[in-house]
Amino acid sequence: MEKSDMMYYTAYILLLILLGVWLLVWAVGIIELKEMFLFWLFSAGILMIIFGTVRTKEAPRGSTVLIGGGMLLSILMLMLLAIITDLIGGWVGAAIGIILIGIAGLIILLLSMRR
């Protein structure tokens, strides 16, 4: 089995493990079901960023898509979590989310220009 195949299967297994961990946290009563789902999606975004930065022998195809998608998913889930838990208001969360997504896009653009 090649390293890229191992990364593919490892990513799905880790997503399943994280789903179990967040379900356990919900079942114990620490967080609500909607927060559990958002935390799981946030964890998936972080995994996308991690697997987008891991290099194999060959030049990775779609690594910037993984990193960008992971950043976008992570930012959106953090904003939704902040809005759901009433840490910030809806419009403030939307404004901060737009700013962070713009910064993430700028970082990805600058990283892709270096290559």
MARTI-264758 format. One record per atom (N, C-alpha, C): residue number from 0; atom name; x, y, z. Coordinates in pm, whole numbers, plus 50000, padded with zeros to 5 digits. Example, Ala and Ser with C-alpha at 12.3 -4.5 7.8 and 13.67 -1.06 7.14 Angstrom:
<recs>
- nudo  mifi  c1  c2  c3
- 0  N  51319  49431  50780
- 0  CA  51230  49550  50780
- 0  C  51320  49670  50780
- 1  N  51285  49775  50708
- 1  CA  51367  49894  50714
- 1  C  51290  50003  50787
</recs>
This chain:
<recs>
- nudo  mifi  c1  c2  c3
- 0  N  50085  49883  50000
- 0  CA  50000  50000  50000
- 0  C  50090  50124  50000
- 1  N  50055  50221  49916
- 1  CA  50134  50343  49906
- 1  C  50100  50439  50020
- 2  N  50190  50534  50040
- 2  CA  50171  50630  50148
- 2  C  50046  50715  50126
- 3  N  50017  50751  50002
- 3  CA  49898  50833  49977
- 3  C  49771  50755  50008
- 4  N  49772  50623  49980
- 4  CA  49656  50540  50015
- 4  C  49640  50531  50166
- 5  N  49753  50517  50236
- 5  CA  49747  50510  50382
- 5  C  49690  50638  50441
- 6  N  49727  50752  50384
- 6  CA  49675  50879  50432
- 6  C  49524  50888  50410
- 7  N  49478  50838  50297
- 7  CA  49336  50840  50264
- 7  C  49257  50760  50368
- 8  N  49300  50637  50394
- 8  CA  49228  50554  50490
- 8  C  49244  50605  50632
- 9  N  49361  50658  50665
- 9  CA  49383  50713  50798
- 9  C  49290  50831  50824
- 10  N  49270  50914  50724
- 10  CA  49182  51030  50741
- 10  C  49039  50987  50773
- 11  N  48988  50888  50702
- 11  CA  48851  50842  50729
- 11  C  48840  50772  50864
- 12  N  48941  50697  50902
- 12  CA  48938  50631  51032
- 12  C  48944  50734  51144
- 13  N  49027  50838  51127
- 13  CA  49034  50944  51228
- 13  C  48903  51021  51238
- 14  N  48836  51044  51126
- 14  CA  48705  51110  51131
- 14  C  48604  51027  51209
- 15  N  48608  50896  51189
- 15  CA  48518  50807  51262
- 15  C  48550  50808  51411
- 16  N  48679  50805  51445
- 16  CA  48719  50810  51586
- 16  C  48675  50942  51650
- 17  N  48695  51053  51578
- 17  CA  48654  51183  51632
- 17  C  48503  51192  51650
- 18  N  48428  51132  51559
- 18  CA  48283  51128  51576
- 18  C  48246  51054  51704
- 19  N  48313  50944  51730
- 19  CA  48288  50869  51853
- 19  C  48324  50949  51977
- 20  N  48435  51021  51972
- 20  CA  48477  51102  52087
- 20  C  48375  51212  52114
- 21  N  48332  51281  52008
- 21  CA  48235  51390  52029
- 21  C  48099  51336  52070
- 22  N  48060  51218  52021
- 22  CA  47935  51156  52068
- 22  C  47944  51121  52215
- 23  N  48061  51076  52259
- 23  CA  48080  51044  52399
- 23  C  48070  51170  52486
- 24  N  48129  51278  52440
- 24  CA  48120  51405  52515
- 24  C  47975  51450  52523
- 25  N  47899  51432  52414
- 25  CA  47757  51468  52415
- 25  C  47678  51375  52508
- 26  N  47708  51245  52503
- 26  CA  47633  51149  52584
- 26  C  47655  51171  52734
- 27  N  47773  51218  52770
- 27  CA  47801  51247  52911
- 27  C  47724  51371  52956
- 28  N  47688  51457  52862
- 28  CA  47609  51575  52894
- 28  C  47689  51702  52906
- 29  N  47810  51702  52854
- 29  CA  47893  51821  52862
- 29  C  47849  51926  52760
- 30  N  47812  51882  52639
- 30  CA  47768  51974  52535
- 30  C  47637  51923  52477
- 31  N  47570  52010  52401
- 31  CA  47445  51973  52336
- 31  C  47474  51905  52201
- 32  N  47371  51847  52141
- 32  CA  47386  51772  52017
- 32  C  47433  51861  51902
- 33  N  47376  51982  51890
- 33  CA  47417  52070  51780
- 33  C  47561  52115  51797
- 34  N  47604  52139  51921
- 34  CA  47743  52175  51945
- 34  C  47836  52058  51914
- 35  N  47792  51937  51946
- 35  CA  47871  51818  51917
- 35  C  47895  51805  51767
- 36  N  47792  51827  51689
- 36  CA  47805  51816  51544
- 36  C  47900  51923  51490
- 37  N  47889  52046  51540
- 37  CA  47977  52154  51495
- 37  C  48121  52129  51536
- 38  N  48142  52077  51657
- 38  CA  48278  52043  51699
- 38  C  48337  51933  51612
- 39  N  48255  51837  51572
- 39  CA  48304  51729  51485
- 39  C  48342  51785  51348
- 40  N  48261  51875  51294
- 40  CA  48296  51937  51167
- 40  C  48420  52024  51180
- 41  N  48436  52091  51293
- 41  CA  48558  52168  51317
- 41  C  48679  52076  51319
- 42  N  48666  51961  51385
- 42  CA  48774  51863  51387
- 42  C  48806  51812  51247
- 43  N  48703  51794  51164
- 43  CA  48726  51751  51025
- 43  C  48803  51858  50948
- 44  N  48773  51985  50972
- 44  CA  48846  52094  50907
- 44  C  48993  52094  50947
- 45  N  49019  52071  51075
- 45  CA  49158  52066  51122
- 45  C  49230  51947  51058
- 46  N  49162  51833  51047
- 46  CA  49223  51717  50980
- 46  C  49253  51747  50834
- 47  N  49165  51820  50769
- 47  CA  49190  51857  50629
- 47  C  49316  51941  50616
- 48  N  49334  52034  50708
- 48  CA  49454  52118  50706
- 48  C  49578  52032  50730
- 49  N  49571  51943  50826
- 49  CA  49686  51858  50858
- 49  C  49722  51769  50740
- 50  N  49623  51703  50681
- 50  CA  49652  51613  50569
- 50  C  49688  51690  50442
- 51  N  49650  51815  50435
- 51  CA  49692  51897  50321
- 51  C  49837  51939  50328
- 52  N  49891  51945  50450
- 52  CA  50031  51985  50466
- 52  C  50127  51867  50462
- 53  N  50078  51745  50481
- 53  CA  50165  51627  50478
- 53  C  50208  51602  50335
- 54  N  50335  51580  50316
- 54  CA  50390  51557  50181
- 54  C  50422  51409  50160
- 55  N  50391  51361  50043
- 55  CA  50431  51227  50003
- 55  C  50547  51239  49905
- 56  N  50587  51126  49845
- 56  CA  50698  51130  49748
- 56  C  50665  51220  49631
- 57  N  50547  51204  49579
- 57  CA  50506  51283  49463
- 57  C  50453  51418  49509
- 58  N  50446  51510  49417
- 58  CA  50384  51639  49448
- 58  C  50235  51615  49474
- 59  N  50187  51654  49589
- 59  CA  50046  51625  49622
- 59  C  49950  51704  49534
- 60  N  49852  51633  49482
- 60  CA  49748  51701  49404
- 60  C  49639  51747  49499
- 61  N  49601  51869  49487
- 61  CA  49490  51920  49567
- 61  C  49525  51956  49709
- 62  N  49653  51972  49741
- 62  CA  49687  52006  49879
- 62  C  49636  52145  49916
- 63  N  49640  52238  49821
- 63  CA  49588  52372  49852
- 63  C  49437  52370  49869
- 64  N  49371  52280  49798
- 64  CA  49226  52266  49815
- 64  C  49195  52211  49954
- 65  N  49273  52112  49998
- 65  CA  49253  52058  50133
- 65  C  49279  52164  50239
- 66  N  49388  52237  50224
- 66  CA  49421  52339  50323
- 66  C  49317  52450  50322
- 67  N  49281  52497  50204
- 67  CA  49180  52603  50194
- 67  C  49044  52559  50243
- 68  N  49003  52439  50204
- 68  CA  48875  52387  50250
- 68  C  48872  52365  50400
- 69  N  48984  52317  50454
- 69  CA  48993  52297  50598
- 69  C  48988  52428  50674
- 70  N  49057  52529  50620
- 70  CA  49052  52661  50685
- 70  C  48912  52719  50680
- 71  N  48848  52708  50565
- 71  CA  48713  52761  50550
- 71  C  48616  52689  50644
- 72  N  48623  52557  50647
- 72  CA  48535  52478  50734
- 72  C  48560  52510  50881
- 73  N  48687  52522  50919
- 73  CA  48720  52553  51058
- 73  C  48669  52691  51098
- 74  N  48690  52788  51013
- 74  CA  48646  52925  51044
- 74  C  48493  52930  51055
- 75  N  48424  52868  50961
- 75  CA  48278  52870  50966
- 75  C  48224  52800  51090
- 76  N  48283  52687  51127
- 76  CA  48235  52614  51244
- 76  C  48264  52691  51372
- 77  N  48379  52757  51380
- 77  CA  48407  52838  51499
- 77  C  48310  52954  51510
- 78  N  48276  53017  51397
- 78  CA  48180  53127  51401
- 78  C  48042  53077  51442
- 79  N  48000  52963  51387
- 79  CA  47869  52907  51425
- 79  C  47866  52868  51572
- 80  N  47975  52811  51622
- 80  CA  47981  52776  51764
- 80  C  47973  52901  51852
- 81  N  48041  53007  51810
- 81  CA  48036  53131  51888
- 81  C  47896  53191  51886
- 82  N  47827  53181  51774
- 82  CA  47691  53235  51765
- 82  C  47593  53149  51845
- 83  N  47605  53017  51835
- 83  CA  47513  52928  51905
- 83  C  47527  52940  52056
- 84  N  47650  52952  52104
- 84  CA  47671  52963  52249
- 84  C  47655  53105  52300
- 85  N  47611  53197  52216
- 85  CA  47585  53338  52252
- 85  C  47710  53411  52300
- 86  N  47826  53373  52248
- 86  CA  47947  53448  52280
- 86  C  47951  53578  52202
- 87  N  47903  53574  52078
- 87  CA  47897  53694  51995
- 87  C  47763  53695  51922
- 88  N  47724  53812  51874
- 88  CA  47600  53824  51800
- 88  C  47613  53770  51659
- 89  N  47502  53752  51592
- 89  CA  47501  53695  51458
- 89  C  47575  53777  51355
- 90  N  47550  53908  51352
- 90  CA  47616  53993  51252
- 90  C  47763  54012  51283
- 91  N  47797  54017  51411
- 91  CA  47939  54027  51449
- 91  C  48012  53900  51407
- 92  N  47949  53786  51429
- 92  CA  48009  53659  51387
- 92  C  48026  53651  51237
- 93  N  47926  53699  51164
- 93  CA  47936  53698  51018
- 93  C  48049  53789  50971
- 94  N  48062  53906  51032
- 94  CA  48168  53999  50993
- 94  C  48306  53943  51024
- 95  N  48323  53885  51142
- 95  CA  48451  53825  51177
- 95  C  48482  53707  51086
- 96  N  48381  53627  51054
- 96  CA  48399  53514  50963
- 96  C  48445  53559  50825
- 97  N  48385  53664  50773
- 97  CA  48424  53716  50641
- 97  C  48568  53766  50644
- 98  N  48605  53835  50751
- 98  CA  48743  53884  50764
- 98  C  48841  53767  50769
- 99  N  48811  53666  50849
- 99  CA  48901  53551  50862
- 99  C  48910  53470  50733
- 100  N  48800  53457  50662
- 100  CA  48802  53385  50534
- 100  C  48885  53462  50433
- 101  N  48875  53595  50434
- 101  CA  48958  53676  50345
- 101  C  49106  53662  50377
- 102  N  49140  53661  50505
- 102  CA  49280  53644  50546
- 102  C  49329  53506  50506
- 103  N  49247  53403  50525
- 103  CA  49286  53268  50486
- 103  C  49308  53259  50336
- 104  N  49222  53321  50258
- 104  CA  49240  53321  50113
- 104  C  49367  53391  50072
- 105  N  49399  53500  50140
- 105  CA  49523  53572  50112
- 105  C  49645  53488  50145
- 106  N  49641  53416  50256
- 106  CA  49752  53329  50294
- 106  C  49771  53218  50191
- 107  N  49661  53157  50147
- 107  CA  49671  53050  50047
- 107  C  49726  53104  49916
- 108  N  49682  53223  49877
- 108  CA  49734  53284  49754
- 108  C  49884  53309  49764
- 109  N  49929  53362  49877
- 109  CA  50071  53389  49894
- 109  C  50153  53260  49899
- 110  N  50098  53156  49962
- 110  CA  50170  53028  49967
- 110  C  50180  52965  49829
- 111  N  50076  52978  49749
- 111  CA  50079  52917  49617
- 111  C  50170  52996  49521
- 112  N  50192  53125  49549
- 112  CA  50282  53204  49465
- 112  C  50428  53165  49487
- 113  N  50461  53117  49608
- 113  CA  50598  53077  49639
- 113  C  50639  52950  49567
- 114  N  50546  52862  49540
- 114  CA  50578  52731  49482
- 114  C  50615  52741  49340
</recs>
